[in-house]
Amino acid sequence: MGMPASAHRWTPDEVRALMDESRPAPRYELIDGELLVTPAPGPPHQVIVGSLYAILRAYVAAHGLGMVFLAPADLELRPRQITQPDIFVIPPGTRPGRRWRGVRALSLAIEVLSEGSRRHDRVTKRRHYQDVGVAEYWIVDIDAGVVERWRPADDRPEVLTERLAWQPDVRAPALVIDLTRLFEEAAALNEPDE
């Protein structure tokens, strides 16, 4: 979710050395040696992230489907690759540990597009999440009012505009999210800066 910082092939240790836990931004991620740096997101992004987190947390907890988390979280789903999805769900029984090292699989990863993150979220990170077998990857485009749903074998996303149904376990009822309402919550905050 960001722009490459340089042509240097970064290592996880170098990326962690850049991080300062006393500041909220920027976000650092590492995919195939490419450092992605993203500034702090704006209010529309945070409204969508907050709403989706609340919806998912209630559903996942009610049905014992794992745990829901928000960025920042340095996930190394594959050695030498660090990502920080805006929202992610870890499967039941996963013990994340103190520094996320126990997280090796995700049931769901979500990125809400921001300025400067579109290409990386749609291409670099999408390929990464598909390659490591993330069951579903949602790209939330506030400007277009759509969610792109990707699964590991997909060549093209499923584009959802009105509602999104998610059912990670057939023993639980599907979660249905009203996308029209979700995007309306952020619309008033999505006015351009003067």
Disulfide bonds with the S-S distance in Angstrom:
none
